[in-house]
Amino acid sequence: MVYELRSYDIDPSLLDESLNCANDRALPILVGQFGSRMVGFWHAVGSEPVSPTNVHWTNAWHSKEEMLARWDEARATEQWKVTDQDHPKFHLKVQRTVLRAIPRSPFQ
């Protein structure tokens, strides 16, 4: 099993709209149609200045190959293309980190 950590810099003025789009449009496609196993989805909060990287989510995959194939399948659909073009450009920066659990991790 591998875990995909996706981290985004979202313009703070668009954060609520971005989270709503992810929750209502993108995630139903990824989880419902393409088998993404979401572990969690978070956004940074607090009174101190928040890091520019303010949204993080994690998916579990059987392999890196499965992860890449499922993303390619999702992005190739008309439904994803409409979702992707039907909102402002929320993502100032996107980073993907692929993680493998160590033996004593509960996510092994």
C-alpha positions as CSV (number, residue, x, y, z in Angstrom):
1,M,0.0,0.0,0.0
2,V,1.2,3.5,-0.8
3,Y,-0.2,6.8,0.4
4,E,-0.5,9.9,-1.8
5,L,-0.2,13.1,0.1
6,R,-1.5,16.0,-2.0
7,S,-0.7,19.5,-0.7
8,Y,-2.0,22.7,-2.2
9,D,-1.4,26.4,-1.9
10,I,-4.8,27.9,-2.3
11,D,-5.5,31.7,-2.5
12,P,-7.0,32.4,1.0
13,S,-9.7,34.5,-0.6
14,L,-10.8,31.4,-2.6
15,L,-10.3,28.8,0.1
16,D,-14.0,28.3,1.0
17,E,-15.0,28.1,-2.7
18,S,-12.1,25.6,-3.3
19,L,-13.1,23.4,-0.4
20,N,-16.8,23.4,-1.6
21,C,-15.7,22.4,-5.1
22,A,-13.5,19.6,-3.8
23,N,-16.2,18.3,-1.4
24,D,-19.2,18.6,-3.8
25,R,-17.7,18.0,-7.3
26,A,-14.1,16.6,-7.4
27,L,-14.2,14.1,-4.6
28,P,-17.4,12.4,-5.6
29,I,-15.8,11.7,-9.0
30,L,-12.5,10.5,-7.6
31,V,-14.0,8.4,-4.7
32,G,-17.3,7.4,-6.3
33,Q,-16.2,6.6,-9.8
34,F,-12.5,5.9,-9.7
35,G,-11.9,4.1,-6.5
36,S,-9.8,6.6,-4.6
37,R,-9.6,5.5,-1.0
38,M,-9.5,8.8,0.8
39,V,-7.8,8.6,4.2
40,G,-8.4,12.3,5.1
41,F,-8.8,15.8,3.8
42,W,-7.7,18.8,5.9
43,H,-7.2,22.6,5.7
44,A,-5.0,24.6,7.9
45,V,-6.7,26.8,10.5
46,G,-5.6,29.1,13.3
47,S,-5.1,32.6,14.4
48,E,-1.4,32.9,13.5
49,P,-0.4,33.3,9.8
50,V,-1.3,30.1,8.0
51,S,1.3,28.5,5.7
52,P,0.7,29.1,2.0
53,T,0.3,25.4,1.7
54,N,-3.1,25.3,3.4
55,V,-4.9,22.2,2.0
56,H,-3.8,18.6,2.4
57,W,-5.4,15.3,1.6
58,T,-4.3,11.7,1.5
59,N,-5.4,8.7,-0.6
60,A,-4.5,5.1,-0.1
61,W,-3.5,3.1,-3.2
62,H,-2.4,-0.5,-3.7
63,S,0.6,0.8,-5.8
64,K,2.0,3.9,-7.4
65,E,0.9,2.4,-10.7
66,E,-2.7,2.2,-9.6
67,M,-2.5,5.8,-8.4
68,L,-1.2,7.1,-11.7
69,A,-3.7,5.0,-13.7
70,R,-6.7,6.1,-11.7
71,W,-5.7,9.8,-12.0
72,D,-5.2,9.5,-15.7
73,E,-8.6,7.8,-16.1
74,A,-10.4,10.5,-14.0
75,R,-8.7,13.4,-15.8
76,A,-9.6,11.9,-19.2
77,T,-13.4,12.0,-18.5
78,E,-15.6,14.8,-19.8
79,Q,-17.1,15.1,-16.2
80,W,-13.6,15.9,-14.8
81,K,-12.8,18.4,-17.6
82,V,-16.0,20.3,-16.9
83,T,-15.3,20.3,-13.2
84,D,-11.8,21.5,-13.8
85,Q,-12.7,24.3,-16.1
86,D,-15.9,25.4,-14.3
87,H,-14.2,27.2,-11.4
88,P,-11.5,29.8,-10.8
89,K,-7.9,28.6,-10.7
90,F,-7.7,27.8,-7.0
91,H,-4.3,26.0,-7.0
92,L,-1.3,28.4,-6.8
93,K,0.9,25.3,-6.2
94,V,0.3,21.6,-6.1
95,Q,2.6,19.0,-4.6
96,R,2.3,15.3,-4.6
97,T,4.3,13.1,-2.2
98,V,4.1,9.3,-2.3
99,L,4.6,7.7,1.1
100,R,5.0,4.1,2.2
101,A,4.3,3.2,5.9
102,I,7.0,1.9,8.1
103,P,6.5,-1.6,9.7
104,R,5.0,-0.3,13.0
105,S,2.7,2.2,11.4
106,P,-1.1,1.5,11.8
107,F,-1.4,2.2,8.1
108,Q,1.0,-0.7,7.1
